[in-house]
Amino acid sequence: MTPTSTTQAPVSLYGFLTPKPGHANELGKLLMDLVEPSRGHLGNLQYHLHEQEDGRFFLYEVWRSQEDLDRHNATALLRAFMDELPEHVEGAPEAYFGAMRSSYPT
């Protein structure tokens, strides 16, 4: 799918979160608590959480549009998560986002 004036490319968001020492379980639970509700949000195409061998968490999301991602980010669920995040994360999350260039299966 190539974006046109009537279609938008899906938007991906992905990144790594490093737990503070002693906070891996708490951060993992906070992140897992986002998965199923986020998958149910309008416009979510994928939402996955991975745990790396080095203890970091990798989050991968795909949204139908930037508007859908913005709506998701404005939910009470995400606001509460973002309020708790600094207590459990070492440094800033390493996050990336952008429009998908490869076709997305429908």
DORODREN-22604 format. One line per 5 residues: number of its first residue (from 1); for each residue y, x, z of N, C-alpha, C, O. Coordinates in Angstrom, 2 decimals, padded with zeros to 5 digits, always signed. Layout:
! residues N
NUM> Y,X,Z,Y,X,Z,Y,X,Z,Y,X,Z  ...
END
This chain:
! residues 106
1> -001.17,+000.85,+000.00,+000.00,+000.00,+000.00,+001.23,+000.89,+000.00,+001.38,+001.75,+000.87  +002.08,+000.70,-000.95,+003.35,+001.41,-001.00,+004.44,+000.46,-000.55,+004.51,-000.66,-001.06  +005.29,+000.87,+000.38,+006.34,-000.03,+000.84,+007.26,-000.46,-000.30,+007.63,+000.35,-001.15  +007.61,-001.72,-000.32,+008.55,-002.25,-001.29,+009.61,-003.01,-000.53,+009.63,-002.99,+000.70  +010.48,-003.69,-001.25,+011.52,-004.45,-000.57,+010.96,-005.63,+000.20,+011.63,-006.16,+001.08
6> +009.73,-006.05,-000.11,+009.15,-007.20,+000.59,+008.06,-006.81,+001.57,+007.60,-007.65,+002.34  +007.63,-005.54,+001.55,+006.61,-005.10,+002.52,+007.09,-003.85,+003.22,+007.90,-003.09,+002.69  +006.59,-003.64,+004.41,+006.91,-002.44,+005.18,+005.63,-001.66,+005.40,+004.54,-002.23,+005.50  +005.77,-000.36,+005.50,+004.62,+000.47,+005.84,+004.34,+000.32,+007.32,+005.27,+000.21,+008.12  +003.07,+000.31,+007.70,+002.76,+000.32,+009.13,+003.38,+001.55,+009.80,+003.61,+002.57,+009.16
11> +003.64,+001.42,+011.09,+004.26,+002.49,+011.87,+003.23,+003.00,+012.87,+002.57,+002.22,+013.56  +003.11,+004.31,+012.94,+002.18,+004.90,+013.90,+002.97,+005.59,+015.00,+004.06,+006.12,+014.78  +002.40,+005.57,+016.18,+002.96,+006.24,+017.35,+001.79,+006.96,+018.01,+000.75,+006.36,+018.27  +001.97,+008.24,+018.28,+000.88,+009.00,+018.88,+001.46,+010.14,+019.70,+002.57,+010.62,+019.45  +000.69,+010.55,+020.68,+001.18,+011.65,+021.49,+000.26,+012.00,+022.64,-000.76,+011.35,+022.88
16> +000.65,+013.04,+023.34,-000.11,+013.57,+024.47,+000.66,+013.37,+025.76,+001.89,+013.51,+025.79  -000.06,+013.06,+026.81,+000.51,+012.96,+028.15,-000.31,+013.85,+029.06,-001.54,+013.74,+029.12  +000.36,+014.73,+029.78,-000.31,+015.65,+030.69,-000.12,+015.16,+032.12,+001.01,+015.06,+032.59  -001.22,+014.86,+032.81,-001.07,+014.38,+034.19,-000.64,+015.50,+035.13,-001.00,+016.66,+034.96  +000.14,+015.13,+036.12,+000.46,+016.06,+037.19,-000.83,+016.38,+037.93,-001.76,+015.57,+037.93
21> -000.91,+017.56,+038.57,-002.11,+017.87,+039.36,-002.40,+016.75,+040.36,-001.51,+016.31,+041.10  -003.65,+016.30,+040.38,-004.06,+015.25,+041.30,-003.74,+013.84,+040.84,-004.01,+012.89,+041.57  -003.17,+013.67,+039.63,-002.76,+012.36,+039.15,-003.55,+011.89,+037.92,-003.22,+010.86,+037.33  -004.57,+012.62,+037.54,-005.32,+012.27,+036.32,-005.93,+010.87,+036.42,-005.85,+010.09,+035.47  -006.54,+010.55,+037.54,-007.17,+009.23,+037.67,-006.14,+008.10,+037.62,-006.36,+007.08,+036.97
26> -005.02,+008.30,+038.31,-003.98,+007.26,+038.33,-003.38,+007.07,+036.94,-003.18,+005.94,+036.50  -003.08,+008.19,+036.24,-002.52,+008.09,+034.90,-003.52,+007.46,+033.94,-003.16,+006.63,+033.11  -004.78,+007.86,+034.06,-005.81,+007.27,+033.21,-005.91,+005.77,+033.39,-006.06,+005.04,+032.42  -005.83,+005.31,+034.62,-005.90,+003.87,+034.88,-004.68,+003.16,+034.31,-004.82,+002.11,+033.68  -003.49,+003.72,+034.52,-002.28,+003.12,+033.96,-002.39,+002.98,+032.44,-002.04,+001.95,+031.87
31> -002.87,+004.03,+031.79,-003.01,+004.01,+030.34,-004.08,+003.01,+029.89,-003.88,+002.27,+028.93  -005.22,+003.00,+030.59,-006.28,+002.04,+030.23,-005.82,+000.60,+030.40,-006.21,-000.28,+029.65  -004.98,+000.37,+031.40,-004.47,-000.98,+031.63,-003.54,-001.46,+030.52,-003.24,-002.65,+030.45  -003.10,-000.56,+029.66,-002.27,-000.94,+028.51,-003.09,-001.34,+027.29,-002.61,-002.10,+026.45  -004.30,-000.84,+027.18,-005.07,-000.95,+025.94,-005.30,-002.39,+025.51,-004.79,-002.79,+024.46
36> -006.02,-003.16,+026.26,-006.37,-004.52,+025.81,-005.15,-005.43,+025.67,-005.05,-006.14,+024.67  -004.21,-005.44,+026.63,-003.02,-006.28,+026.42,-002.24,-005.86,+025.17,-001.75,-006.72,+024.43  -002.12,-004.56,+024.92,-001.37,-004.09,+023.76,-002.07,-004.48,+022.46,-001.41,-004.82,+021.48  -003.38,-004.43,+022.45,-004.13,-004.84,+021.26,-003.89,-006.32,+020.93,-004.03,-006.73,+019.78  -003.53,-007.10,+021.94,-003.26,-008.51,+021.73,-001.83,-008.82,+021.32,-001.52,-009.96,+020.98
41> -000.95,-007.82,+021.33,+000.45,-008.06,+020.97,+000.58,-008.23,+019.46,-000.10,-007.56,+018.68  +001.45,-009.13,+019.07,+001.72,-009.42,+017.67,+002.04,-008.15,+016.90,+002.92,-007.39,+017.30  +001.32,-007.92,+015.82,+001.58,-006.78,+014.96,+000.79,-005.54,+015.28,+000.89,-004.56,+014.55  -000.01,-005.53,+016.36,-000.81,-004.35,+016.67,-001.99,-004.28,+015.72,-002.74,-005.25,+015.57  -002.16,-003.12,+015.09,-003.29,-002.90,+014.19,-004.34,-002.00,+014.82,-005.54,-002.16,+014.57
46> -003.90,-001.04,+015.65,-004.81,-000.16,+016.38,-004.14,+000.30,+017.66,-002.92,+000.46,+017.72  -004.95,+000.49,+018.68,-004.44,+001.01,+019.95,-005.62,+001.73,+020.61,-006.58,+001.10,+021.05  -005.53,+003.05,+020.69,-006.64,+003.85,+021.21,-006.16,+004.87,+022.23,-005.07,+005.44,+022.10  -006.97,+005.09,+023.23,-006.71,+006.10,+024.25,-007.87,+007.08,+024.27,-009.04,+006.68,+024.30  -007.54,+008.36,+024.24,-008.55,+009.43,+024.28,-008.22,+010.35,+025.45,-007.05,+010.51,+025.82
51> -009.25,+010.96,+026.02,-009.03,+012.00,+027.03,-009.50,+013.32,+026.43,-010.65,+013.44,+026.00  -008.61,+014.30,+026.41,-008.91,+015.60,+025.83,-009.69,+016.45,+026.83,-009.69,+016.18,+028.03  -010.36,+017.48,+026.32,-011.13,+018.38,+027.18,-010.24,+019.10,+028.19,-010.70,+019.47,+029.28  -008.97,+019.29,+027.84,-008.06,+020.01,+028.75,-007.40,+019.08,+029.77,-006.54,+019.51,+030.54  -007.81,+017.79,+029.79,-007.31,+016.85,+030.77,-006.12,+016.02,+030.32,-005.73,+015.08,+031.01
56> -005.54,+016.36,+029.16,-004.44,+015.54,+028.64,-005.00,+014.24,+028.06,-006.17,+014.15,+027.69  -004.14,+013.24,+028.00,-004.49,+011.97,+027.37,-003.80,+011.90,+026.03,-002.65,+012.32,+025.90  -004.49,+011.38,+025.04,-003.96,+011.21,+023.69,-003.94,+009.72,+023.39,-004.97,+009.05,+023.46  -002.77,+009.21,+023.05,-002.59,+007.80,+022.75,-002.27,+007.67,+021.27,-001.43,+008.40,+020.74  -002.95,+006.73,+020.59,-002.74,+006.51,+019.16,-002.58,+005.02,+018.92,-003.46,+004.22,+019.25
61> -001.42,+004.65,+018.35,-001.12,+003.25,+018.08,-000.69,+003.10,+016.63,-000.06,+003.98,+016.06  -001.05,+001.96,+016.02,-000.54,+001.60,+014.70,-000.04,+000.18,+014.79,-000.73,-000.72,+015.28  +001.18,-000.02,+014.30,+001.84,-001.32,+014.33,+002.20,-001.75,+012.91,+002.52,-000.90,+012.07  +002.16,-003.02,+012.66,+002.45,-003.58,+011.33,+003.85,-003.20,+010.86,+004.07,-002.98,+009.67  +004.81,-003.13,+011.79,+006.19,-002.81,+011.43,+006.92,-002.22,+012.63,+006.43,-002.28,+013.76
66> +008.07,-001.65,+012.38,+008.90,-001.14,+013.45,+009.33,-002.27,+014.37,+009.43,-002.08,+015.59  +009.59,-003.44,+013.81,+009.99,-004.59,+014.62,+008.90,-004.98,+015.61,+009.18,-005.32,+016.75  +007.64,-004.92,+015.17,+006.52,-005.23,+016.07,+006.42,-004.19,+017.18,+006.18,-004.55,+018.33  +006.60,-002.92,+016.84,+006.57,-001.87,+017.86,+007.72,-002.05,+018.84,+007.54,-001.91,+020.05  +008.91,-002.36,+018.33,+010.06,-002.58,+019.21,+009.82,-003.75,+020.16,+010.16,-003.68,+021.34
71> +009.22,-004.82,+019.65,+008.92,-005.99,+020.48,+007.91,-005.61,+021.57,+008.05,-006.02,+022.72  +006.90,-004.85,+021.20,+005.89,-004.37,+022.16,+006.56,-003.52,+023.24,+006.28,-003.68,+024.43  +007.45,-002.61,+022.83,+008.12,-001.72,+023.78,+009.05,-002.46,+024.72,+009.39,-001.94,+025.78  +009.47,-003.65,+024.35,+010.38,-004.44,+025.20,+009.65,-005.35,+026.18,+010.29,-006.04,+026.97  +008.32,-005.35,+026.15,+007.56,-006.23,+027.05,+007.65,-005.74,+028.49,+007.89,-004.56,+028.74
76> +007.46,-006.66,+029.41,+007.44,-006.31,+030.84,+006.33,-005.30,+031.12,+006.50,-004.41,+031.96  +005.21,-005.43,+030.44,+004.08,-004.51,+030.61,+004.51,-003.06,+030.34,+004.24,-002.17,+031.14  +005.18,-002.84,+029.21,+005.61,-001.49,+028.87,+006.74,-000.99,+029.75,+006.77,+000.19,+030.10  +007.66,-001.86,+030.10,+008.76,-001.46,+030.98,+008.21,-001.01,+032.33,+008.67,+000.00,+032.87  +007.25,-001.75,+032.88,+006.65,-001.38,+034.17,+005.91,-000.05,+034.05,+005.99,+000.79,+034.95
81> +005.20,+000.14,+032.95,+004.49,+001.39,+032.72,+005.47,+002.56,+032.67,+005.25,+003.59,+033.30  +006.55,+002.40,+031.91,+007.53,+003.47,+031.77,+008.22,+003.80,+033.10,+008.59,+004.94,+033.34  +008.37,+002.79,+033.96,+008.95,+003.03,+035.28,+008.03,+003.88,+036.15,+008.50,+004.71,+036.93  +006.72,+003.70,+036.02,+005.74,+004.44,+036.82,+005.38,+005.80,+036.24,+004.91,+006.69,+036.96  +005.59,+005.97,+034.95,+005.12,+007.16,+034.25,+005.60,+008.48,+034.86,+004.77,+009.37,+035.05
86> +006.88,+008.65,+035.18,+007.32,+009.96,+035.70,+006.60,+010.42,+036.96,+006.48,+011.62,+037.20  +006.12,+009.49,+037.75,+005.40,+009.84,+038.97,+004.08,+010.56,+038.67,+003.58,+011.32,+039.49  +003.51,+010.31,+037.48,+002.17,+010.79,+037.16,+002.09,+011.81,+036.03,+001.03,+012.40,+035.81  +003.19,+012.04,+035.31,+003.15,+012.90,+034.13,+003.90,+014.20,+034.39,+005.00,+014.22,+034.95  +003.28,+015.28,+033.96,+003.87,+016.62,+034.03,+004.76,+016.79,+032.80,+004.27,+016.83,+031.68
91> +006.06,+016.90,+033.02,+006.97,+017.07,+031.89,+007.11,+015.79,+031.08,+006.61,+014.73,+031.47  +007.78,+015.91,+029.97,+007.97,+014.75,+029.09,+006.73,+014.55,+028.22,+006.09,+015.52,+027.83  +006.39,+013.30,+027.91,+005.29,+013.07,+026.97,+005.62,+013.72,+025.63,+006.78,+013.74,+025.21  +004.61,+014.23,+024.98,+004.76,+014.81,+023.64,+004.46,+013.68,+022.66,+003.29,+013.37,+022.42  +005.49,+013.06,+022.09,+005.31,+011.85,+021.29,+005.83,+012.03,+019.88,+006.81,+012.74,+019.65
96> +005.16,+011.37,+018.94,+005.52,+011.41,+017.52,+005.38,+010.01,+016.96,+004.53,+009.23,+017.40  +006.21,+009.68,+015.98,+006.04,+008.40,+015.31,+006.58,+008.51,+013.89,+007.36,+009.40,+013.57  +006.14,+007.58,+013.05,+006.62,+007.55,+011.68,+005.91,+006.49,+010.88,+004.94,+005.89,+011.33  +006.41,+006.29,+009.67,+005.80,+005.33,+008.75,+004.56,+005.97,+008.13,+004.57,+007.15,+007.78  +003.50,+005.19,+008.00,+002.28,+005.67,+007.38,+002.50,+005.83,+005.89,+003.11,+004.96,+005.25
101> +002.02,+006.91,+005.32,+002.13,+007.15,+003.89,+000.84,+006.84,+003.15,+000.87,+006.50,+001.97  -000.29,+006.95,+003.83,-001.55,+006.59,+003.21,-001.71,+005.08,+003.31,-001.07,+004.45,+004.15  -002.54,+004.51,+002.46,-002.74,+003.07,+002.51,-003.47,+002.69,+003.78,-004.27,+003.47,+004.31  -003.18,+001.51,+004.27,-003.84,+001.01,+005.47,-004.78,-000.11,+005.05,-004.34,-001.06,+004.40  -006.06,-000.02,+005.42,-007.00,-001.08,+005.02,-006.63,-002.42,+005.62,-006.29,-002.50,+006.80
106> -006.71,-003.45,+004.83,-006.39,-004.80,+005.34,-007.63,-005.63,+005.47,-007.56,-006.79,+005.88
END
